[in-house]
Amino acid sequence: MYPFFRSLLFRLDAERAHNVGAGAARLVQAVNPGLVEPWFEYGNAALSQTLWGRSFPNPIGLAAGFDKNAKLVRFWEKVGFGFIEVGSVTAKPSKGNARPRAFRLPEDQALINRMGLNNQGAEKVARRLKRRNGIRTMPLGINIAKTPSDAILGEAAIEDFRLSFQKLAPYADYITLNISCPNTEDGKTFEEAESLDRLLRVIFAERKQVHPTVPVLVKLAPPTSTRVVYDSSVEEVVSVSLSHGVHGFIATNTSADRDILSTSEAELQRIGNGGLSGAPLFERSTHLVRYIYQRTKGQKPIIGVGGVHSAETAYAKLRAGASLVQIYTALVYEGPSLIKRIKEGLVKLLEQDGYSSVKEVVGRDT
Ligand SMILES: Cc1cc2nc3c(=O)[nH]c(=O)nc-3n(C[C@H](O)[C@H](O)[C@H](O)COP(=O)(O)O)c2cc1C
């Protein structure tokens, strides 16, 4: 059924298509989210895991950015995800960059976006989540970022992050610090060791006050090349994070680099700046998963994201060291039935290789 919807949606600009799809999902959610459940139902004990004391029915999650304002939580629970991550949410509401700001690259099964962290702000999203608090059937991650503004820098930037954490952590099964959004004018200051150190000190102090057991994850940008074995900036981010007791990592955000694309140079020029996601990101982001797994000796769970579009690509992320994976771009191209296909395929791959649980394959290829 999705190919039919896709042919209609793909006639629209990428952001409008997203909004139409989300609107349809909201309608279903308002009427009865359970309506769609029979199409997506698939469970298998081999896929379940407990991480950070939370139980994940399967390792396939929704990546940040798809449901920035947490409007579709009850819908996502019915389409078969094992967890979802909402956001990025910022302390103040933000309109993001001027449109158009999202583009499809069908030849590459990729997207380029420069949304610029458009969202309704921590206050409003917290109120929405408060209304549904208590009805959790799967873990909910909340991704926070700095309000995009040239005027919010230095200590003010840290305070901005702290405010979001304070408002949102009470509703989260984990909090992601998005320190790697490539699409804001003021850049990605927190990937630099000293500012990350100050940020984490404040966040961990706040955590003690508002939610002492909530896991805190750090989301990184992809390496600039798949050949990188040791990258000092990545190493710094990882070691500073570990020194503060960060509970896990998300690898990776979108990439500012554009090589290895089939889309024509002229088309890329027309699109302009933005972060690349989807299939071309797969190798790079998987590479970083493997690096972090080795660096942390498998002691910190990793969420692998970037180019997952099949059971095989999800399996490869797990084998590289990810305990969980997330998808965004492939959901645009394949629709939500992909989630069930990945889960069924994963169980087959596990059986074929003689494993009885997803836990057993994590990090096998490192
Ligand atoms: C349109 C769009 C918006 C995104 N917004 C966010 C965001 O707000 N915060 C964030 O951490 N990542 C965001 N991402 C990045 C995704 O969460 C994910 O890391 C990236 O797209 C790679 O996964 P994929 O190849 O499955 O798309 C966004 C991605 C896209 C395509």
The ligand as an SDF file (V2000), in Angstrom:
LIG
                    3D

 31 33  0  0  0  0  0  0  0  0999 V2000
   14.7150   15.8630    7.8530 C   0  0  0  0  0  0  0  0  0  0  0  0
   15.6000   15.3800    8.9680 C   0  0  0  0  0  0  0  0  0  0  0  0
   15.5520   16.0110   10.2050 C   0  0  0  0  0  0  0  0  0  0  0  0
   16.3690   15.5780   11.2490 C   0  0  0  0  0  0  0  0  0  0  0  0
   16.2880   16.2040   12.4620 N   0  0  0  0  0  0  0  0  0  0  0  0
   17.0830   15.7780   13.4800 C   0  0  0  0  0  0  0  0  0  0  0  0
   16.9900   16.3930   14.7540 C   0  0  0  0  0  0  0  0  0  0  0  0
   16.1920   17.3010   14.9910 O   0  0  0  0  0  0  0  0  0  0  0  0
   17.8340   15.9470   15.7300 N   0  0  0  0  0  0  0  0  0  0  0  0
   18.7280   14.9250   15.5390 C   0  0  0  0  0  0  0  0  0  0  0  0
   19.4600   14.5570   16.4630 O   0  0  0  0  0  0  0  0  0  0  0  0
   18.8060   14.3090   14.3280 N   0  0  0  0  0  0  0  0  0  0  0  0
   18.0050   14.7020   13.3210 C   0  0  0  0  0  0  0  0  0  0  0  0
   18.0820   14.0770   12.0960 N   0  0  0  0  0  0  0  0  0  0  0  0
   19.0840   12.9990   11.9070 C   0  0  0  0  0  0  0  0  0  0  0  0
   18.4900   11.6020   12.0930 C   0  0  0  0  0  0  0  0  0  0  0  0
   18.0470   11.3970   13.4080 O   0  0  0  0  0  0  0  0  0  0  0  0
   19.5530   10.5270   11.7470 C   0  0  0  0  0  0  0  0  0  0  0  0
   20.6340   10.6780   12.6430 O   0  0  0  0  0  0  0  0  0  0  0  0
   20.0730   10.6450   10.3190 C   0  0  0  0  0  0  0  0  0  0  0  0
   19.0500   11.0140    9.4330 O   0  0  0  0  0  0  0  0  0  0  0  0
   20.7000    9.3380    9.8260 C   0  0  0  0  0  0  0  0  0  0  0  0
   19.7560    8.2970    9.8060 O   0  0  0  0  0  0  0  0  0  0  0  0
   19.0330    7.8040    8.4310 P   0  0  0  0  0  0  0  0  0  0  0  0
   20.1180    7.5370    7.4350 O   0  0  0  0  0  0  0  0  0  0  0  0
   18.2530    6.5790    8.8300 O   0  0  0  0  0  0  0  0  0  0  0  0
   18.1610    8.9160    8.0010 O   0  0  0  0  0  0  0  0  0  0  0  0
   17.2710   14.4890   11.0480 C   0  0  0  0  0  0  0  0  0  0  0  0
   17.3040   13.8510    9.7960 C   0  0  0  0  0  0  0  0  0  0  0  0
   16.4820   14.2730    8.7700 C   0  0  0  0  0  0  0  0  0  0  0  0
   16.5500   13.5550    7.4430 C   0  0  0  0  0  0  0  0  0  0  0  0
  1  2  1  0
  2  3  1  0
  2 30  2  0
  3  4  2  0
  4  5  1  0
  4 28  1  0
  5  6  2  0
  6  7  1  0
  6 13  1  0
  7  8  2  0
  7  9  1  0
  9 10  1  0
 10 11  2  0
 10 12  1  0
 12 13  2  0
 13 14  1  0
 14 15  1  0
 14 28  1  0
 15 16  1  0
 16 17  1  0
 16 18  1  0
 18 19  1  0
 18 20  1  0
 20 21  1  0
 20 22  1  0
 22 23  1  0
 23 24  1  0
 24 25  2  0
 24 26  1  0
 24 27  1  0
 28 29  2  0
 29 30  1  0
 30 31  1  0
M  END
$$$$
